[in-house]
Amino acid sequence: MTHLLDTGYTTNQMSYDLARLRRNGLIEHRSHSNTYTLTADGQRIALSYTKVPNRILRPLLAADRAPAPAPLRQALATIDRHVRGYIDNARLGNTAKKLKPNIKVLTPKER
């Protein structure tokens, strides 16, 4: 396992990680063996972790660049408007406006 992580990974760390995964219902211990199997929830979470970077994060990080699809840019602009509205309604406007957003606000022509 250490050659996969490029760092030390002790048996204590492994035991701790396995115990947490069991407690959260993501794996089940197979009796009379030192093996574990994924539960249905564990499979769903593992699948989502493999899909999130390619299907969600990569398009979101590229959303402010020109080749991003127009519907994605419009959706992000809508989300940004709603977040700004919630901030204004919560009277956090001045504090929140000091934060620099990473999302470029699109002009109607860019949409």
Buried (B, 14 or more C-beta within 10 A) or exposed (E): EEEEEEEEBEEEEEEEEEEEBBEEEBBBEEEEEEEBEBBEEBEEBEEEEEEEEEEEEEEBEEBBEEEBEEEEBEEBBEEBEEEBEEBEEEEEEEEBEEEEEEBBEBEEEEE
